Amino acid sequence: MPKVINKHQKQEHILRAALTVFAQKGFNATKMTDIALQAGIGKGTLYEYFNSKEDLFLKTFFFLFEQYDQELQEKLNVLTNPKDKLKLLIQVYFLEFGQQNFDFMQIMMDYWMASARQNAVQNFSLLALYQEYQQVISQILQEGIKQNIFRTHNTCHYAQILIALLDGLFLQIFLDPKAFDLKAMADDICEMFLASLMLNKETQ
């Protein structure tokens, strides 16, 4: 009997192998042969699933982002208080995502740099991911306004401000993982951001 291959599982296996190699070597230094060796497959098999190194790099990035987004959504869905949702979003970013997934940081920074240097990422829209993330935050803020927890404001602007704040700190963590205590920073951001939203200026 011929061996049945689960293509989805095989592709995920390759993506995880690619994550390891891209994080270690960076986009430019990585060769498809390196990824094939890490995955324990032939180079020809690699091209059955991905058209090029650029294609594999972008899909690895998207695979990581989907994992983070799924984890975040699962945790948000069990909460009803918008204030708790915002706290969770910030804490997951720093204490789970940022602290435990340094590989994602490596890939994210390499993606940004590759985007600036060349047009290899022309078929992938980082803007779409930002818009999706912005929408998640905006919806939480709108819930808070409807429940009379948050004051009325431009939810789109506040979502963009929070994303910019997190991205800036993300860069600092990448450059110096010991730049600040992640838990303390997460607590301070929660307190500061919620204080700007609350009708009664209370964040407890």
N, CA, C and O atoms as a DFTB+ gen file, in Angstrom:
816 C
 N C O
     1  1       0.841      -1.206       0.000
     2  2       0.000       0.000       0.000
     3  2       0.878       1.258       0.000
     4  3       1.810       1.367       0.797
     5  1       0.575       2.210      -0.900
     6  2       1.360       3.450      -0.901
     7  2       1.100       4.254       0.364
     8  3      -0.010       4.267       0.895
     9  1       2.142       4.921       0.832
    10  2       2.027       5.719       2.048
    11  2       1.191       6.962       1.795
    12  3       1.442       7.705       0.846
    13  1       0.184       7.188       2.658
    14  2      -0.677       8.355       2.527
    15  2      -0.004       9.545       3.215
    16  3       0.360       9.474       4.388
    17  1       0.154      10.631       2.471
    18  2       0.813      11.812       2.999
    19  2      -0.212      12.910       3.267
    20  3      -0.955      13.310       2.371
    21  1      -0.245      13.383       4.484
    22  2      -1.098      14.514       4.839
    23  2      -0.369      15.783       4.432
    24  3       0.571      16.202       5.107
    25  1      -0.795      16.403       3.327
    26  2      -0.083      17.547       2.779
    27  2      -0.102      18.743       3.728
    28  3       0.863      19.504       3.797
    29  1      -1.203      18.900       4.455
    30  2      -1.282      20.027       5.389
    31  2      -0.257      19.872       6.512
    32  3       0.434      20.825       6.871
    33  1      -0.168      18.665       7.059
    34  2       0.798      18.415       8.129
    35  2       2.224      18.527       7.609
    36  3       3.103      19.029       8.310
    37  1       2.458      18.067       6.393
    38  2       3.792      18.139       5.803
    39  2       4.182      19.600       5.593
    40  3       5.321      19.985       5.857
    41  1       3.252      20.399       5.125
    42  2       3.541      21.821       4.906
    43  2       3.838      22.525       6.231
    44  3       4.752      23.346       6.312
    45  1       3.064      22.202       7.264
    46  2       3.301      22.814       8.571
    47  2       4.666      22.392       9.115
    48  3       5.366      23.195       9.734
    49  1       5.039      21.148       8.888
    50  2       6.352      20.661       9.319
    51  2       7.459      21.472       8.641
    52  3       8.437      21.858       9.281
    53  1       7.294      21.722       7.352
    54  2       8.290      22.499       6.607
    55  2       8.337      23.939       7.117
    56  3       9.415      24.518       7.251
    57  1       7.173      24.511       7.398
    58  2       7.125      25.886       7.894
    59  2       7.839      26.023       9.235
    60  3       8.532      27.012       9.479
    61  1       7.668      25.031      10.099
    62  2       8.340      25.077      11.399
    63  2       9.858      24.940      11.223
    64  3      10.631      25.580      11.936
    65  1      10.267      24.115      10.287
    66  2      11.695      23.974      10.000
    67  2      12.250      25.276       9.426
    68  3      13.349      25.705       9.779
    69  1      11.477      25.896       8.538
    70  2      11.892      27.161       7.930
    71  2      12.003      28.254       8.987
    72  3      12.907      29.088       8.936
    73  1      11.085      28.246       9.937
    74  2      11.127      29.219      11.026
    75  2      12.452      29.145      11.762
    76  3      13.078      30.168      12.042
    77  1      12.874      27.927      12.072
    78  2      14.134      27.737      12.796
    79  2      15.318      28.280      11.999
    80  3      16.176      28.975      12.544
    81  1      15.358      27.961      10.713
    82  2      16.490      28.363       9.880
    83  2      16.490      29.869       9.630
    84  3      17.530      30.516       9.751
    85  1      15.329      30.434       9.281
    86  2      15.258      31.878       9.035
    87  2      15.637      32.661      10.285
    88  3      16.317      33.684      10.197
    89  1      15.198      32.182      11.458
    90  2      15.504      32.867      12.708
    91  2      16.995      32.812      13.009
    92  3      17.552      33.756      13.568
    93  1      17.642      31.712      12.642
    94  2      19.069      31.545      12.920
    95  2      19.949      32.293      11.924
    96  3      20.943      32.911      12.306
    97  1      19.580      32.234      10.645
    98  2      20.463      32.752       9.603
    99  2      19.992      34.055       8.971
   100  3      20.786      34.773       8.363
   101  1      18.693      34.366       9.110
   102  2      18.177      35.527       8.404
   103  2      17.767      35.157       6.996
   104  3      18.146      34.103       6.487
   105  1      16.992      36.023       6.365
   106  2      16.448      35.728       5.047
   107  2      17.536      35.588       3.985
   108  3      17.554      34.609       3.239
   109  1      18.441      36.560       3.915
   110  2      19.422      36.581       2.839
   111  2      20.378      35.397       2.891
   112  3      20.730      34.840       1.851
   113  1      20.801      35.007       4.088
   114  2      21.800      33.935       4.222
   115  2      21.196      32.540       4.107
   116  3      21.917      31.567       3.886
   117  1      19.899      32.441       4.255
   118  2      19.244      31.133       4.215
   119  2      19.141      30.609       2.786
   120  3      18.808      31.348       1.859
   121  1      19.430      29.327       2.628
   122  2      19.262      28.654       1.338
   123  2      18.175      27.586       1.478
   124  3      17.941      27.050       2.562
   125  1      17.530      27.298       0.373
   126  2      16.484      26.279       0.399
   127  2      17.048      24.932       0.856
   128  3      16.350      24.146       1.496
   129  1      18.299      24.676       0.527
   130  2      18.939      23.437       0.964
   131  2      18.990      23.361       2.486
   132  3      18.782      22.298       3.071
   133  1      19.268      24.502       3.123
   134  2      19.315      24.543       4.586
   135  2      17.976      24.124       5.188
   136  3      17.924      23.360       6.151
   137  1      16.908      24.634       4.606
   138  2      15.563      24.340       5.119
   139  2      15.207      22.878       4.864
   140  3      14.615      22.218       5.718
   141  1      15.565      22.383       3.698
   142  2      15.297      20.979       3.384
   143  2      16.002      20.056       4.372
   144  3      15.421      19.071       4.826
   145  1      17.251      20.373       4.704
   146  2      18.003      19.570       5.671
   147  2      17.355      19.634       7.051
   148  3      17.244      18.621       7.741
   149  1      16.928      20.833       7.445
   150  2      16.285      20.988       8.747
   151  2      14.976      20.207       8.813
   152  3      14.627      19.656       9.857
   153  1      14.259      20.162       7.701
   154  2      12.970      19.465       7.646
   155  2      13.140      17.962       7.405
   156  3      12.192      17.194       7.571
   157  1      14.346      17.546       7.016
   158  2      14.581      16.131       6.754
   159  2      13.940      15.648       5.465
   160  3      13.478      14.511       5.371
   161  1      13.921      16.535       4.471
   162  2      13.325      16.184       3.172
   163  2      14.285      16.588       2.067
   164  3      15.271      17.284       2.306
   165  1      13.982      16.140       0.853
   166  2      14.786      16.522      -0.293
   167  2      14.434      17.929      -0.762
   168  3      13.331      18.419      -0.518
   169  1      15.374      18.566      -1.432
   170  2      15.132      19.920      -1.932
   171  2      13.983      19.941      -2.935
   172  3      13.209      20.897      -2.995
   173  1      13.887      18.874      -3.719
   174  2      12.804      18.791      -4.701
   175  2      11.440      18.769      -4.035
   176  3      10.492      19.379      -4.528
   177  1      11.340      18.060      -2.903
   178  2      10.084      18.006      -2.154
   179  2       9.695      19.387      -1.655
   180  3       8.513      19.732      -1.629
   181  1      10.676      20.171      -1.264
   182  2      10.435      21.525      -0.779
   183  2       9.741      22.357      -1.842
   184  3       8.823      23.120      -1.543
   185  1      10.182      22.208      -3.089
   186  2       9.589      22.983      -4.184
   187  2       8.214      22.464      -4.596
   188  3       7.504      23.130      -5.349
   189  1       7.836      21.297      -4.120
   190  2       6.471      20.826      -4.367
   191  2       5.457      21.619      -3.549
   192  3       4.278      21.687      -3.897
   193  1       5.933      22.217      -2.456
   194  2       5.055      22.950      -1.548
   195  2       5.225      24.471      -1.642
   196  3       4.299      25.221      -1.335
   197  1       6.403      24.920      -2.065
   198  2       6.669      26.357      -2.103
   199  2       7.419      26.704      -3.382
   200  3       8.346      25.998      -3.779
   201  1       7.017      27.783      -4.016
   202  2       7.585      28.147      -5.314
   203  2       9.014      28.662      -5.230
   204  3       9.803      28.468      -6.155
   205  1       9.349      29.318      -4.126
   206  2      10.656      29.948      -4.002
   207  2      10.961      30.207      -2.531
   208  3      10.118      29.985      -1.661
   209  1      12.162      30.676      -2.268
   210  2      12.534      31.036      -0.900
   211  2      11.663      32.198      -0.418
   212  3      11.255      32.225       0.744
   213  1      11.376      33.157      -1.301
   214  2      10.540      34.287      -0.935
   215  2       9.138      33.827      -0.545
   216  3       8.562      34.296       0.436
   217  1       8.601      32.891      -1.344
   218  2       7.270      32.350      -1.067
   219  2       7.250      31.651       0.292
   220  3       6.319      31.833       1.076
   221  1       8.271      30.858       0.562
   222  2       8.356      30.142       1.836
   223  2       8.544      31.112       3.001
   224  3       7.950      30.928       4.064
   225  1       9.357      32.130       2.809
   226  2       9.605      33.123       3.854
   227  2       8.313      33.834       4.246
   228  3       8.021      33.991       5.432
   229  1       7.543      34.261       3.253
   230  2       6.307      34.988       3.529
   231  2       5.268      34.098       4.194
   232  3       4.544      34.536       5.088
   233  1       5.199      32.855       3.756
   234  2       4.233      31.935       4.348
   235  2       4.649      31.530       5.769
   236  3       3.794      31.240       6.606
   237  1       5.938      31.509       6.037
   238  2       6.409      31.256       7.391
   239  2       5.994      32.403       8.298
   240  3       5.523      32.186       9.415
   241  1       6.170      33.615       7.815
   242  2       5.765      34.795       8.575
   243  2       4.263      34.758       8.863
   244  3       3.837      34.987       9.995
   245  1       3.475      34.473       7.847
   246  2       2.027      34.453       7.999
   247  2       1.591      33.324       8.923
   248  3       0.653      33.490       9.703
   249  1       2.255      32.189       8.843
   250  2       1.976      31.048       9.713
   251  2       2.163      31.438      11.177
   252  3       1.335      31.096      12.021
   253  1       3.232      32.142      11.477
   254  2       3.493      32.597      12.833
   255  2       2.443      33.586      13.307
   256  3       1.965      33.507      14.438
   257  1       2.092      34.514      12.437
   258  2       1.102      35.519      12.815
   259  2      -0.249      34.865      13.079
   260  3      -0.952      35.257      14.010
   261  1      -0.617      33.885      12.279
   262  2      -1.885      33.182      12.477
   263  2      -1.909      32.464      13.816
   264  3      -2.939      32.433      14.490
   265  1      -0.785      31.890      14.200
   266  2      -0.716      31.206      15.489
   267  2      -0.937      32.190      16.628
   268  3      -1.695      31.911      17.557
   269  1      -0.288      33.317      16.558
   270  2      -0.437      34.353      17.581
   271  2      -1.874      34.855      17.619
   272  3      -2.455      35.007      18.694
   273  1      -2.446      35.114      16.449
   274  2      -3.803      35.647      16.373
   275  2      -4.820      34.645      16.924
   276  3      -5.755      35.031      17.626
   277  1      -4.640      33.370      16.609
   278  2      -5.553      32.334      17.106
   279  2      -5.496      32.232      18.622
   280  3      -6.527      32.121      19.285
   281  1      -4.289      32.270      19.163
   282  2      -4.118      32.194      20.611
   283  2      -4.784      33.398      21.286
   284  3      -5.450      33.252      22.311
   285  1      -4.601      34.565      20.713
   286  2      -5.183      35.780      21.281
   287  2      -6.705      35.734      21.233
   288  3      -7.364      36.056      22.221
   289  1      -7.268      35.338      20.098
   290  2      -8.722      35.305      19.945
   291  2      -9.364      34.309      20.904
   292  3     -10.423      34.585      21.469
   293  1      -8.740      33.171      21.088
   294  2      -9.282      32.160      22.008
   295  2      -9.383      32.713      23.422
   296  3     -10.349      32.436      24.134
   297  1      -8.405      33.481      23.822
   298  2      -8.402      34.044      25.165
   299  2      -9.362      35.224      25.282
   300  3      -9.996      35.413      26.320
   301  1      -9.466      36.013      24.224
   302  2     -10.394      37.152      24.251
   303  2     -11.845      36.695      24.302
   304  3     -12.682      37.354      24.918
   305  1     -12.146      35.579      23.665
   306  2     -13.525      35.107      23.554
   307  2     -14.146      34.699      24.894
   308  3     -15.369      34.641      25.017
   309  1     -13.321      34.420      25.882
   310  2     -13.873      34.006      27.175
   311  2     -14.089      35.204      28.101
   312  3     -14.598      35.043      29.211
   313  1     -13.709      36.397      27.656
   314  2     -13.871      37.602      28.468
   315  2     -15.040      38.442      27.974
   316  3     -15.364      38.433      26.786
   317  1     -15.670      39.167      28.893
   318  2     -16.784      40.039      28.523
   319  2     -16.499      41.509      28.818
   320  3     -17.099      42.394      28.208
   321  1     -15.590      41.771      29.748
   322  2     -15.274      43.153      30.116
   323  2     -14.210      43.705      29.159
   324  3     -13.118      43.143      29.072
   325  1     -14.512      44.802      28.434
   326  2     -13.553      45.376      27.479
   327  2     -12.230      45.771      28.137
   328  3     -11.172      45.686      27.512
   329  1     -12.291      46.199      29.386
   330  2     -11.081      46.568      30.111
   331  2     -10.180      45.347      30.285
   332  3      -8.965      45.437      30.110
   333  1     -10.774      44.216      30.626
   334  2     -10.009      42.978      30.782
   335  2      -9.443      42.511      29.440
   336  3      -8.349      41.948      29.380
   337  1     -10.191      42.747      28.379
   338  2      -9.724      42.348      27.048
   339  2      -8.486      43.138      26.639
   340  3      -7.538      42.580      26.086
   341  1      -8.500      44.431      26.912
   342  2      -7.339      45.250      26.580
   343  2      -6.119      44.831      27.389
   344  3      -5.009      44.746      26.864
   345  1      -6.338      44.574      28.662
   346  2      -5.241      44.118      29.510
   347  2      -4.666      42.808      28.976
   348  3      -3.449      42.635      28.910
   349  1      -5.546      41.898      28.600
   350  2      -5.108      40.606      28.079
   351  2      -4.302      40.788      26.795
   352  3      -3.249      40.173      26.625
   353  1      -4.794      41.625      25.901
   354  2      -4.124      41.850      24.626
   355  2      -2.686      42.323      24.852
   356  3      -1.758      41.833      24.210
   357  1      -2.510      43.267      25.757
   358  2      -1.180      43.805      26.052
   359  2      -0.310      42.764      26.745
   360  3       0.868      42.618      26.419
   361  1      -0.889      42.043      27.700
   362  2      -0.128      41.053      28.452
   363  2       0.296      39.871      27.579
   364  3       1.414      39.372      27.708
   365  1      -0.591      39.428      26.696
   366  2      -0.247      38.334      25.792
   367  2       0.906      38.756      24.890
   368  3       1.821      37.974      24.631
   369  1       0.855      39.993      24.416
   370  2       1.900      40.507      23.527
   371  2       3.268      40.441      24.190
   372  3       4.239      39.987      23.584
   373  1       3.341      40.894      25.433
   374  2       4.625      40.955      26.122
   375  2       5.007      39.655      26.819
   376  3       6.113      39.146      26.641
   377  1       4.083      39.125      27.613
   378  2       4.450      38.039      28.513
   379  2       4.416      36.666      27.862
   380  3       5.088      35.746      28.328
   381  1       3.646      36.514      26.796
   382  2       3.584      35.208      26.134
   383  2       4.198      35.280      24.750
   384  3       5.104      34.517      24.413
   385  1       3.695      36.203      23.958
   386  2       4.179      36.318      22.584
   387  2       5.607      36.851      22.530
   388  3       6.481      36.215      21.940
   389  1       5.852      38.003      23.134
   390  2       7.166      38.622      23.076
   391  2       8.235      37.835      23.794
   392  3       9.351      37.700      23.292
   393  1       7.911      37.316      24.956
   394  2       8.909      36.637      25.780
   395  2       9.235      35.245      25.259
   396  3      10.397      34.840      25.262
   397  1       8.232      34.517      24.817
   398  2       8.421      33.114      24.468
   399  2       8.642      32.878      22.977
   400  3       9.029      31.779      22.581
   401  1       8.404      33.890      22.147
   402  2       8.477      33.687      20.703
   403  2       9.483      34.627      20.055
   404  3       9.147      35.385      19.145
   405  1      10.724      34.569      20.536
   406  2      11.744      35.431      19.971
   407  2      11.959      35.117      18.500
   408  3      12.364      35.992      17.734
   409  1      11.693      33.875      18.091
   410  2      11.812      33.523      16.681
   411  2      10.915      34.405      15.826
   412  3      11.300      34.822      14.734
   413  1       9.710      34.690      16.331
   414  2       8.802      35.537      15.579
   415  2       9.397      36.937      15.419
   416  3       9.269      37.552      14.360
   417  1      10.041      37.433      16.463
   418  2      10.668      38.748      16.391
   419  2      11.733      38.769      15.304
   420  3      11.832      39.726      14.535
   421  1      12.531      37.703      15.248
   422  2      13.572      37.612      14.232
   423  2      12.961      37.665      12.832
   424  3      13.435      38.395      11.962
   425  1      11.905      36.881      12.631
   426  2      11.263      36.831      11.324
   427  2      10.609      38.171      11.000
   428  3      10.712      38.654       9.872
   429  1       9.941      38.773      11.977
   430  2       9.267      40.050      11.774
   431  2      10.265      41.126      11.356
   432  3      10.012      41.860      10.401
   433  1      11.387      41.231      12.052
   434  2      12.383      42.238      11.720
   435  2      12.989      41.967      10.350
   436  3      13.230      42.894       9.577
   437  1      13.234      40.701      10.054
   438  2      13.802      40.358       8.755
   439  2      12.809      40.688       7.645
   440  3      13.200      41.123       6.561
   441  1      11.532      40.481       7.919
   442  2      10.498      40.805       6.934
   443  2      10.481      42.299       6.659
   444  3      10.442      42.726       5.505
   445  1      10.510      43.086       7.715
   446  2      10.521      44.545       7.549
   447  2      11.735      44.996       6.735
   448  3      11.608      45.822       5.831
   449  1      12.900      44.455       7.055
   450  2      14.122      44.858       6.362
   451  2      14.093      44.410       4.905
   452  3      14.511      45.149       4.013
   453  1      13.594      43.190       4.667
   454  2      13.502      42.697       3.292
   455  2      12.540      43.557       2.483
   456  3      12.774      43.812       1.302
   457  1      11.460      44.004       3.115
   458  2      10.481      44.852       2.444
   459  2      11.119      46.167       2.018
   460  3      10.833      46.684       0.938
   461  1      11.981      46.702       2.871
   462  2      12.612      47.987       2.585
   463  2      13.685      47.860       1.509
   464  3      13.905      48.791       0.735
   465  1      14.357      46.700       1.460
   466  2      15.490      46.533       0.561
   467  2      15.090      46.154      -0.853
   468  3      15.727      46.569      -1.821
   469  1      14.032      45.365      -0.965
   470  2      13.704      44.827      -2.275
   471  2      12.207      44.607      -2.405
   472  3      11.439      44.817      -1.465
   473  1      11.819      44.179      -3.589
   474  2      10.399      43.982      -3.844
   475  2      10.030      42.510      -3.756
   476  3       9.071      42.067      -4.387
   477  1      10.784      41.759      -2.979
   478  2      10.550      40.313      -2.873
   479  2       9.245      40.003      -2.181
   480  3       8.733      38.890      -2.303
   481  1       8.692      40.963      -1.453
   482  2       7.480      40.720      -0.691
   483  2       6.264      41.389      -1.327
   484  3       5.280      41.663      -0.639
   485  1       6.322      41.650      -2.607
   486  2       5.278      42.406      -3.269
   487  2       3.917      41.702      -3.226
   488  3       2.884      42.365      -3.322
   489  1       3.898      40.398      -3.085
   490  2       2.629      39.675      -3.087
   491  2       2.047      39.493      -1.695
   492  3       1.040      38.806      -1.523
   493  1       2.666      40.094      -0.722
   494  2       2.195      39.931       0.647
   495  2       1.958      41.287       1.270
   496  3       2.834      42.150       1.216
   497  1       0.793      41.496       1.860
   498  2       0.450      42.807       2.389
   499  2       0.538      42.827       3.902
   500  3      -0.306      42.257       4.593
   501  1       1.564      43.487       4.410
   502  2       1.670      43.684       5.847
   503  2       0.567      44.614       6.325
   504  3       0.112      44.531       7.466
   505  1       0.145      45.502       5.429
   506  2      -0.924      46.435       5.773
   507  2      -2.191      45.700       6.176
   508  3      -2.889      46.134       7.092
   509  1      -2.497      44.603       5.513
   510  2      -3.703      43.837       5.829
   511  2      -3.657      43.297       7.249
   512  3      -4.681      43.262       7.931
   513  1      -2.472      42.873       7.705
   514  2      -2.339      42.366       9.059
   515  2      -2.508      43.488      10.082
   516  3      -3.140      43.303      11.122
   517  1      -1.940      44.643       9.777
   518  2      -2.114      45.787      10.673
   519  2      -3.578      46.200      10.763
   520  3      -4.076      46.526      11.841
   521  1      -4.250      46.185       9.641
   522  2      -5.671      46.561       9.629
   523  2      -6.511      45.575      10.428
   524  3      -7.459      45.967      11.108
   525  1      -6.163      44.306      10.345
   526  2      -6.879      43.284      11.106
   527  2      -6.668      43.478      12.606
   528  3      -7.613      43.396      13.390
   529  1      -5.436      43.732      12.991
   530  2      -5.096      43.949      14.395
   531  2      -5.767      45.227      14.907
   532  3      -6.281      45.265      16.026
   533  1      -5.756      46.258      14.082
   534  2      -6.401      47.518      14.439
   535  2      -7.900      47.313      14.655
   536  3      -8.482      47.897      15.568
   537  1      -8.516      46.494      13.826
   538  2      -9.948      46.228      13.942
   539  2     -10.272      45.512      15.249
   540  3     -11.282      45.812      15.885
   541  1      -9.424      44.568      15.654
   542  2      -9.633      43.859      16.922
   543  2      -9.634      44.840      18.080
   544  3     -10.511      44.788      18.942
   545  1      -8.650      45.739      18.103
   546  2      -8.555      46.721      19.185
   547  2      -9.732      47.693      19.134
   548  3     -10.319      48.017      20.166
   549  1     -10.072      48.153      17.944
   550  2     -11.189      49.096      17.799
   551  2     -12.499      48.505      18.305
   552  3     -13.297      49.199      18.935
   553  1     -12.718      47.231      18.029
   554  2     -13.943      46.574      18.482
   555  2     -14.005      46.513      19.997
   556  3     -15.068      46.705      20.587
   557  1     -12.864      46.246      20.632
   558  2     -12.827      46.233      22.093
   559  2     -13.146      47.615      22.642
   560  3     -13.895      47.745      23.610
   561  1     -12.583      48.641      22.029
   562  2     -12.823      50.009      22.474
   563  2     -14.293      50.401      22.290
   564  3     -14.871      51.074      23.143
   565  1     -14.887      49.983      21.187
   566  2     -16.301      50.280      20.932
   567  2     -17.205      49.584      21.951
   568  3     -18.216      50.140      22.380
   569  1     -16.828      48.359      22.334
   570  2     -17.583      47.650      23.366
   571  2     -17.549      48.441      24.679
   572  3     -18.559      48.566      25.371
   573  1     -16.370      48.969      25.004
   574  2     -16.224      49.737      26.235
   575  2     -17.052      51.011      26.232
   576  3     -17.586      51.413      27.266
   577  1     -17.160      51.643      25.078
   578  2     -17.976      52.859      24.950
   579  2     -19.459      52.524      25.127
   580  3     -20.182      53.234      25.826
   581  1     -19.901      51.447      24.495
   582  2     -21.311      51.050      24.598
   583  2     -21.684      50.657      26.028
   584  3     -22.822      50.856      26.454
   585  1     -20.724      50.102      26.763
   586  2     -20.990      49.692      28.139
   587  2     -20.741      50.820      29.145
   588  3     -20.795      50.611      30.357
   589  1     -20.466      52.024      28.614
   590  2     -20.204      53.199      29.464
   591  2     -19.009      52.999      30.396
   592  3     -18.971      53.528      31.507
   593  1     -18.047      52.231      29.921
   594  2     -16.803      52.036      30.666
   595  2     -15.745      53.011      30.146
   596  3     -15.019      53.635      30.919
   597  1     -15.675      53.128      28.807
   598  2     -14.730      54.040      28.178
   599  2     -15.448      55.305      27.720
   600  3     -16.624      55.271      27.358
   601  1     -14.732      56.402      27.740
   602  2     -15.302      57.642      27.227
   603  2     -15.337      57.586      25.702
   604  3     -14.594      56.823      25.085
   605  1     -16.197      58.391      25.104
   606  2     -16.317      58.431      23.644
   607  2     -15.055      59.048      23.040
   608  3     -14.585      60.094      23.488
   609  1     -14.524      58.392      22.028
   610  2     -13.312      58.872      21.379
   611  2     -13.198      58.221      20.008
   612  3     -14.020      57.379      19.648
   613  1     -12.195      58.604      19.254
   614  2     -11.953      58.006      17.947
   615  2     -11.243      56.665      18.155
   616  3     -10.034      56.622      18.381
   617  1     -11.997      55.592      18.077
   618  2     -11.440      54.270      18.381
   619  2     -10.341      53.874      17.393
   620  3      -9.400      53.170      17.762
   621  1     -10.455      54.318      16.154
   622  2      -9.436      54.002      15.156
   623  2      -8.108      54.635      15.545
   624  3      -7.060      53.994      15.468
   625  1      -8.156      55.896      15.963
   626  2      -6.926      56.584      16.360
   627  2      -6.292      55.925      17.582
   628  3      -5.075      55.742      17.629
   629  1      -7.097      55.575      18.551
   630  2      -6.560      54.966      19.761
   631  2      -5.965      53.591      19.457
   632  3      -4.950      53.210      20.041
   633  1      -6.587      52.856      18.554
   634  2      -6.046      51.555      18.166
   635  2      -4.688      51.730      17.487
   636  3      -3.756      50.965      17.739
   637  1      -4.586      52.732      16.635
   638  2      -3.317      52.988      15.949
   639  2      -2.234      53.425      16.934
   640  3      -1.071      53.046      16.794
   641  1      -2.620      54.221      17.926
   642  2      -1.663      54.661      18.941
   643  2      -1.130      53.467      19.731
   644  3       0.070      53.370      19.984
   645  1      -2.026      52.562      20.119
   646  2      -1.594      51.393      20.888
   647  2      -0.681      50.508      20.064
   648  3       0.325      50.012      20.572
   649  1      -1.018      50.302      18.801
   650  2      -0.177      49.475      17.931
   651  2       1.204      50.103      17.769
   652  3       2.217      49.404      17.819
   653  1       1.245      51.421      17.574
   654  2       2.520      52.119      17.424
   655  2       3.358      51.994      18.695
   656  3       4.574      51.814      18.634
   657  1       2.698      52.089      19.834
   658  2       3.395      51.957      21.119
   659  2       3.984      50.554      21.266
   660  3       5.147      50.400      21.637
   661  1       3.181      49.542      20.975
   662  2       3.653      48.159      21.100
   663  2       4.763      47.856      20.095
   664  3       5.726      47.163      20.423
   665  1       4.631      48.371      18.874
   666  2       5.663      48.142      17.862
   667  2       6.990      48.782      18.268
   668  3       8.058      48.202      18.072
   669  1       6.906      49.989      18.837
   670  2       8.124      50.657      19.270
   671  2       8.837      49.882      20.361
   672  3      10.063      49.764      20.347
   673  1       8.080      49.358      21.301
   674  2       8.669      48.555      22.370
   675  2       9.159      47.208      21.838
   676  3      10.158      46.661      22.307
   677  1       8.440      46.696      20.861
   678  2       8.837      45.459      20.181
   679  2      10.254      45.606      19.617
   680  3      11.083      44.707      19.758
   681  1      10.520      46.748      18.979
   682  2      11.837      47.004      18.400
   683  2      12.904      47.059      19.490
   684  3      14.002      46.529      19.317
   685  1      12.584      47.693      20.598
   686  2      13.549      47.780      21.691
   687  2      13.870      46.406      22.279
   688  3      15.019      46.115      22.613
   689  1      12.842      45.567      22.401
   690  2      13.063      44.206      22.910
   691  2      13.964      43.430      21.959
   692  3      14.854      42.693      22.384
   693  1      13.716      43.612      20.661
   694  2      14.520      42.908      19.657
   695  2      15.981      43.325      19.737
   696  3      16.875      42.481      19.674
   697  1      16.225      44.622      19.874
   698  2      17.590      45.127      19.922
   699  2      18.281      44.778      21.233
   700  3      19.482      44.509      21.266
   701  1      17.497      44.787      22.321
   702  2      18.066      44.493      23.635
   703  2      17.015      43.782      24.477
   704  3      16.199      44.439      25.123
   705  1      17.020      42.438      24.481
   706  2      16.016      41.670      25.227
   707  2      15.943      42.005      26.710
   708  3      14.953      41.692      27.370
   709  1      16.992      42.642      27.240
   710  2      17.013      42.991      28.655
   711  2      16.798      44.492      28.879
   712  3      17.126      45.018      29.942
   713  1      16.250      45.170      27.881
   714  2      16.067      46.625      27.970
   715  2      15.139      47.009      29.110
   716  3      15.321      48.049      29.744
   717  1      14.143      46.167      29.371
   718  2      13.211      46.438      30.468
   719  2      12.532      45.147      30.883
   720  3      12.534      44.161      30.145
   721  1      11.956      45.166      32.069
   722  2      11.212      44.014      32.567
   723  2       9.872      43.934      31.851
   724  3       9.080      44.874      31.900
   725  1       9.622      42.821      31.190
   726  2       8.430      42.696      30.356
   727  2       7.134      42.806      31.153
   728  3       6.196      43.483      30.731
   729  1       7.084      42.142      32.300
   730  2       5.865      42.180      33.108
   731  2       5.590      43.588      33.627
   732  3       4.453      44.058      33.591
   733  1       6.635      44.256      34.108
   734  2       6.462      45.615      34.618
   735  2       6.024      46.556      33.502
   736  3       5.175      47.422      33.715
   737  1       6.600      46.391      32.311
   738  2       6.215      47.237      31.186
   739  2       4.765      46.978      30.781
   740  3       4.023      47.918      30.496
   741  1       4.358      45.709      30.754
   742  2       2.974      45.384      30.415
   743  2       2.006      46.018      31.408
   744  3       0.975      46.563      31.014
   745  1       2.337      45.948      32.692
   746  2       1.488      46.548      33.724
   747  2       1.395      48.063      33.549
   748  3       0.315      48.640      33.677
   749  1       2.533      48.707      33.256
   750  2       2.549      50.165      33.096
   751  2       1.743      50.605      31.877
   752  3       1.037      51.612      31.927
   753  1       1.848      49.849      30.782
   754  2       1.086      50.199      29.574
   755  2      -0.406      50.057      29.832
   756  3      -1.197      50.911      29.431
   757  1      -0.791      48.972      30.504
   758  2      -2.204      48.773      30.838
   759  2      -2.730      49.952      31.654
   760  3      -3.791      50.502      31.358
   761  1      -1.989      50.325      32.666
   762  2      -2.422      51.417      33.539
   763  2      -2.505      52.738      32.774
   764  3      -3.487      53.471      32.896
   765  1      -1.483      53.035      31.995
   766  2      -1.433      54.290      31.257
   767  2      -2.518      54.368      30.192
   768  3      -3.208      55.380      30.080
   769  1      -2.670      53.306      29.414
   770  2      -3.622      53.336      28.308
   771  2      -5.060      53.344      28.815
   772  3      -5.902      54.077      28.295
   773  1      -5.339      52.532      29.827
   774  2      -6.690      52.490      30.377
   775  2      -7.055      53.812      31.046
   776  3      -8.208      54.239      30.986
   777  1      -6.080      54.463      31.683
   778  2      -6.345      55.749      32.330
   779  2      -6.799      56.788      31.318
   780  3      -7.567      57.688      31.656
   781  1      -6.335      56.674      30.087
   782  2      -6.723      57.631      29.052
   783  2      -8.111      57.336      28.479
   784  3      -8.688      58.159      27.768
   785  1      -8.634      56.157      28.797
   786  2      -9.914      55.724      28.239
   787  2     -11.076      55.803      29.221
   788  3     -12.214      56.062      28.828
   789  1     -10.787      55.580      30.491
   790  2     -11.850      55.417      31.475
   791  2     -12.649      56.697      31.698
   792  3     -12.093      57.794      31.737
   793  1     -13.948      56.537      31.841
   794  2     -14.811      57.679      32.128
   795  2     -14.479      58.296      33.482
   796  3     -14.494      59.515      33.654
   797  1     -14.178      57.416      34.437
   798  2     -13.903      57.896      35.798
   799  2     -12.408      57.890      36.109
   800  3     -11.996      58.102      37.250
   801  1     -11.577      57.634      35.039
   802  2     -10.132      57.623      35.176
   803  2      -9.625      56.560      36.145
   804  3      -8.524      56.674      36.683
   805  1     -10.434      55.529      36.363
   806  2      -9.993      54.437      37.227
   807  2      -9.658      53.253      36.367
   808  3     -10.345      52.979      35.383
   809  1      -8.632      52.563      36.717
   810  2      -8.201      51.410      35.915
   811  2      -8.287      50.095      36.671
   812  3      -8.007      49.040      36.100
   813  1      -8.666      50.133      37.936
   814  2      -8.704      48.866      38.678
   815  2      -9.869      48.002      38.219
   816  3     -10.060      46.900      38.732
